[in-house]
Amino acid sequence: MTESNAAAIAATRETPRDRRRALLWQLVDDYSLIGIFIVLFAVLSMTVRYFFSWDNVVGLALSVSQIGMVACTMMFCLASRDFDLSVGSTVAFAGVFCAIVSNATGSVVIGIAAAIVAGALVGFVNGVVIAKLKINALITTLATMEIVRGLAFIASHGQAVGVSSEAFFTLGSSQFLGLPVPVWVTLACFVVFGVLLNKTIYGRNTLAIGGNPDAARLAGVAVDRVRIAIFLIQGLIAALAGVILASRMTSGQPNAGEGFELNVISACVLGGVSLMGGRATISGVLVGVLIMGTVQNAMSLMNIDAFYQYLVRGAILLIAVLVDQLKNRRQSR
């Protein structure tokens, strides 16, 4: 019996109850996260003072802007069965490097460009080591996380590096149509990377690699090249986020971005990006980022102790991972 005949027989044995159950699970996968965010936002708006004020909503959007930017590229990384622990260190190093180069050259533009190139270089090194040398992504990015963080401290002598040009601060503090510029940059990232994921060969190849890298290679996908490109873009966007964060903080700080990578990965997993690869949606990542930011913002407004905030964020990540595992098991049946 051929595989096509077996599939046809299996399809004929599917009952209306099975089809309804499959449709129900599909609806849950597609809309449950959005529903959770709406309910969470509504409850907090009614119970937490000042939460629903315009200033707080704008502040919430600004607080998650850098996480949202990097989550857009971490989505591709996770969807291809990899991950990057070095993004937090890249954020810090980019801010420090941008400040140093801007002061040395007297040009903010040169400083920003140098920081973004440096971040892309970190990503390129990660990609080459992982794709070409076949070193595990955990070990590789854990090593570069420490190396790049060390470079940030060495270059800054362990101190914040201020920028003499006032023009640098407008990137993080100016507004357009009532919203801070970093929020607009983040929205642009979601649009661009959403198009890349859903409308381009690059996005399809990423999901194919995550689903089955060997099958993708046999189908003609340049697996190593795609993986290197994913990490390169990851480093570039992390550096851009670092520059914007430095602009907001008015200096490049070597200890910036500590724990940043865990927040980004948590938002992606919460947004339905599979840790097993092959599954990701840009809308899910957006909602995941908003849920993480909403919970953090509400805890801050309620003056919850920082120690307990660690517990809450860890619990959210654990729940997201458990849900991801349940989805994988159900889809493998």
C-alpha positions as MATLAB code, in Angstrom:
seq = 'MTESNAAAIAATRETPRDRRRALLWQLVDDYSLIGIFIVLFAVLSMTVRYFFSWDNVVGLALSVSQIGMVACTMMFCLASRDFDLSVGSTVAFAGVFCAIVSNATGSVVIGIAAAIVAGALVGFVNGVVIAKLKINALITTLATMEIVRGLAFIASHGQAVGVSSEAFFTLGSSQFLGLPVPVWVTLACFVVFGVLLNKTIYGRNTLAIGGNPDAARLAGVAVDRVRIAIFLIQGLIAALAGVILASRMTSGQPNAGEGFELNVISACVLGGVSLMGGRATISGVLVGVLIMGTVQNAMSLMNIDAFYQYLVRGAILLIAVLVDQLKNRRQSR';
ca = [
       0.000    0.000    0.000;
       1.395    3.394   -0.984;
       1.630    6.323    1.429;
      -0.978    8.275   -0.544;
      -3.437    5.383   -0.292;
      -2.791    5.070    3.455;
      -3.398    8.781    3.920;
      -6.614    8.590    1.934;
      -7.867    5.675    4.051;
      -6.979    7.533    7.260;
      -8.849   10.608    6.034;
     -11.984    8.552    5.315;
     -11.891    7.134    8.852;
     -11.917   10.605   10.390;
     -15.268   11.188   12.073;
     -17.156   14.499   12.271;
     -16.315   14.529   15.988;
     -12.611   14.314   15.171;
     -12.932   17.176   12.716;
     -14.778   19.327   15.269;
     -12.131   18.569   17.859;
      -9.348   19.491   15.422;
     -11.150   22.741   14.545;
     -11.590   23.564   18.235;
      -7.887   23.043   18.944;
      -7.014   25.186   15.931;
      -9.203   28.013   17.229;
      -7.594   27.693   20.666;
      -4.113   27.872   19.115;
      -5.014   30.893   16.998;
      -6.965   33.061   19.425;
      -6.385   31.928   23.024;
      -3.336   34.153   23.548;
      -5.141   37.235   22.248;
      -8.060   36.437   24.535;
      -5.736   36.079   27.528;
      -4.161   39.466   26.798;
      -7.550   41.191   26.434;
      -8.834   39.710   29.713;
      -5.569   40.530   31.509;
      -5.565   44.110   30.252;
      -9.241   44.606   31.159;
      -8.824   43.201   34.668;
      -5.731   45.285   35.370;
      -7.428   48.407   33.983;
     -10.228   47.964   36.531;
      -8.107   46.925   39.513;
      -4.766   48.749   39.242;
      -4.778   52.497   39.728;
      -3.452   54.573   36.796;
      -2.894   51.445   34.673;
      -5.305   52.547   31.937;
      -4.058   56.134   31.803;
      -2.603   57.299   28.496;
       0.761   58.113   30.049;
       1.038   54.621   31.511;
       0.012   52.914   28.271;
       2.638   54.899   26.370;
       5.172   54.112   29.078;
       4.298   50.421   28.820;
       4.848   50.474   25.056;
       8.162   52.260   25.523;
       9.307   49.820   28.210;
       8.873   46.806   25.911;
      10.143   48.475   22.738;
      13.687   47.082   22.885;
      12.468   43.616   23.907;
       9.978   43.711   21.043;
      12.646   44.634   18.497;
      14.928   41.765   19.469;
      12.003   39.338   19.845;
      11.294   39.826   16.126;
      14.675   38.333   15.240;
      14.803   35.834   18.124;
      11.623   34.435   16.580;
      13.603   33.394   13.497;
      16.366   31.989   15.669;
      14.011   29.809   17.721;
      11.981   28.818   14.668;
      15.148   27.396   13.092;
      15.882   25.299   16.244;
      18.553   27.656   17.555;
      18.636   30.385   20.174;
      20.922   33.251   21.113;
      21.966   34.006   24.688;
      24.343   36.791   23.661;
      21.737   39.433   22.765;
      21.794   41.090   26.197;
      25.561   41.500   26.084;
      25.330   42.782   22.513;
      22.818   45.399   23.657;
      25.254   46.627   26.324;
      28.322   46.543   24.088;
      26.548   48.385   21.265;
      25.536   51.201   23.610;
      29.056   51.543   25.011;
      30.727   51.296   21.598;
      28.342   53.833   20.082;
      29.115   56.311   22.876;
      32.895   55.832   22.570;
      32.963   56.168   18.775;
      30.572   59.148   18.817;
      32.805   60.992   21.287;
      35.981   60.095   19.397;
      34.711   61.144   15.961;
      32.316   63.911   16.958;
      29.647   62.246   14.827;
      26.593   60.477   16.243;
      25.863   58.912   12.849;
      29.294   57.279   12.705;
      28.881   56.060   16.272;
      25.508   54.476   15.556;
      26.757   52.880   12.328;
      29.857   51.491   14.075;
      27.755   49.981   16.879;
      25.354   48.325   14.438;
      28.233   46.884   12.392;
      29.834   45.580   15.599;
      26.569   43.896   16.591;
      26.208   42.338   13.161;
      29.772   41.048   13.461;
      28.940   39.364   16.783;
      25.949   37.716   15.136;
      28.016   36.666   12.128;
      30.614   35.006   14.375;
      27.855   33.178   16.227;
      26.345   31.990   12.951;
      29.625   30.778   11.460;
      30.649   28.885   14.594;
      27.233   27.256   14.929;
      26.541   26.534   11.248;
      30.022   25.771    9.914;
      31.893   24.438   12.938;
      28.777   22.614   14.228;
      29.197   23.877   17.781;
      26.055   23.776   19.920;
      24.162   27.100   19.977;
      23.945   27.036   23.769;
      27.716   26.760   24.218;
      28.527   29.212   21.420;
      26.201   32.009   22.480;
      26.962   31.454   26.163;
      30.646   32.005   25.326;
      30.004   35.090   23.209;
      27.675   36.423   25.909;
      30.592   36.440   28.348;
      33.144   37.678   25.796;
      31.038   40.577   24.544;
      29.997   41.603   28.064;
      33.680   41.570   29.039;
      34.527   43.767   26.055;
      31.835   46.237   27.134;
      33.355   46.511   30.616;
      36.922   46.747   29.294;
      36.084   49.428   26.725;
      34.183   51.520   29.289;
      36.520   50.795   32.222;
      33.447   49.545   34.046;
      31.730   52.937   33.992;
      28.908   54.565   32.060;
      30.095   56.410   28.950;
      28.258   59.664   28.309;
      27.785   61.190   24.867;
      28.681   64.836   24.372;
      26.289   65.423   21.458;
      22.716   66.361   22.380;
      21.518   64.978   19.033;
      22.135   61.460   20.305;
      19.444   61.779   22.972;
      16.675   62.659   20.527;
      16.641   59.056   19.258;
      15.342   57.765   22.554;
      13.390   60.770   23.847;
      11.683   62.392   20.852;
       8.103   61.666   19.815;
       6.195   61.347   16.553;
       2.383   61.543   16.402;
       2.175   61.236   20.167;
       4.313   58.106   20.470;
       8.028   57.832   21.329;
      10.333   57.129   18.389;
      11.515   53.771   19.877;
       7.913   52.541   19.765;
       7.682   53.425   16.063;
      10.978   51.635   15.404;
       9.618   48.542   17.165;
       6.393   48.630   15.160;
       8.455   48.911   11.972;
      10.439   45.832   13.034;
       7.245   43.838   13.533;
       6.006   44.832   10.075;
       9.306   44.107    8.315;
       9.974   40.787   10.002;
       6.336   39.776    9.698;
       6.628   40.215    5.937;
       9.941   38.313    5.928;
       8.392   35.405    7.824;
       5.158   35.118    5.864;
       5.896   36.451    2.394;
       9.485   35.556    1.516;
      11.601   32.515    0.742;
      13.789   33.467    3.713;
      10.871   32.964    6.089;
       9.773   29.699    4.491;
      13.324   28.373    4.599;
      13.612   29.295    8.276;
      10.495   27.311    9.162;
      11.617   24.445    6.932;
      14.972   24.252    8.706;
      13.242   24.256   12.070;
      10.819   21.567   10.986;
      13.482   19.224    9.602;
      16.950   20.552    8.698;
      17.946   17.392    6.819;
      14.807   17.446    4.696;
      15.312   21.177    4.048;
      18.870   20.513    2.876;
      17.694   17.735    0.553;
      15.069   20.130   -0.815;
      17.808   22.547   -1.871;
      17.767   24.994    1.047;
      21.194   26.460    1.832;
      20.810   25.611    5.522;
      24.161   26.968    6.720;
      23.752   30.217    4.821;
      20.259   30.796    6.211;
      21.384   30.090    9.778;
      24.311   32.501    9.462;
      21.972   35.174    8.084;
      19.578   34.639   11.002;
      22.314   35.198   13.582;
      23.777   38.151   11.676;
      20.413   39.918   11.609;
      19.901   38.968   15.252;
      23.135   40.739   16.212;
      22.322   43.758   14.050;
      18.894   44.307   15.637;
      20.264   43.700   19.147;
      22.850   46.415   18.474;
      20.152   48.796   17.232;
      18.182   48.110   20.419;
      21.345   48.802   22.417;
      21.892   52.142   20.713;
      18.290   53.204   21.383;
      18.542   52.054   25.001;
      21.768   54.050   25.451;
      20.028   57.084   23.989;
      17.177   56.665   26.466;
      19.601   56.270   29.391;
      21.793   59.158   28.052;
      24.903   56.953   28.212;
      26.337   53.605   27.186;
      26.345   51.352   30.230;
      28.275   48.053   30.332;
      25.796   46.433   32.723;
      22.772   47.241   30.547;
      20.722   44.367   29.185;
      21.381   41.923   32.032;
      18.702   39.231   31.813;
      17.536   40.754   28.515;
      17.916   37.477   26.595;
      15.625   35.598   28.997;
      12.902   38.238   28.674;
      13.118   38.070   24.888;
      13.010   34.267   24.770;
      10.148   34.230   27.293;
       8.115   36.620   25.139;
       8.714   34.496   22.027;
       7.818   31.193   23.704;
       4.773   32.788   25.330;
       3.827   34.008   21.856;
       3.748   30.464   20.490;
       7.199   30.147   18.931;
       8.102   26.484   19.306;
      11.358   25.582   21.043;
      11.418   22.528   18.766;
      11.476   24.783   15.698;
       9.249   25.047   12.665;
       6.431   27.099   14.197;
       6.201   30.875   14.697;
       3.839   33.776   14.087;
       4.677   37.461   14.268;
       1.275   38.267   15.808;
       1.898   35.707   18.545;
       5.279   37.259   19.349;
       3.691   40.721   19.513;
       1.060   39.511   21.985;
       3.713   37.649   23.978;
       5.763   40.841   24.291;
       2.677   42.803   25.353;
       1.694   40.243   27.990;
       5.190   40.225   29.480;
       5.270   44.025   29.507;
       1.751   44.326   30.923;
       2.508   41.993   33.826;
       5.785   43.796   34.569;
       4.103   47.202   34.396;
       1.254   46.145   36.686;
       3.651   44.716   39.252;
       5.595   47.970   39.271;
       2.414   50.029   39.738;
       1.380   47.772   42.636;
       4.827   48.174   44.199;
       5.422   44.446   44.277;
       8.881   43.610   45.584;
      11.474   42.928   42.877;
      12.196   39.498   44.372;
       8.598   38.422   43.765;
       8.708   39.840   40.254;
      11.457   37.335   39.464;
       9.126   34.556   40.629;
       6.282   35.777   38.436;
       8.447   36.100   35.312;
       9.915   32.647   35.892;
       6.465   31.148   36.360;
       5.276   32.736   33.097;
       8.228   31.239   31.231;
       7.644   27.802   32.773;
       3.953   27.862   31.858;
       4.800   28.931   28.303;
       7.288   26.053   27.934;
       4.741   23.538   29.278;
       2.115   24.789   26.826;
       4.659   24.497   23.999;
       5.397   20.895   24.975;
       1.683   20.039   25.073;
       1.235   21.507   21.587;
       4.164   19.479   20.253;
       2.822   16.266   21.748;
      -0.672   16.860   20.395;
       0.609   17.648   16.898;
       2.869   14.579   16.856;
      -0.039   12.194   17.407;
];
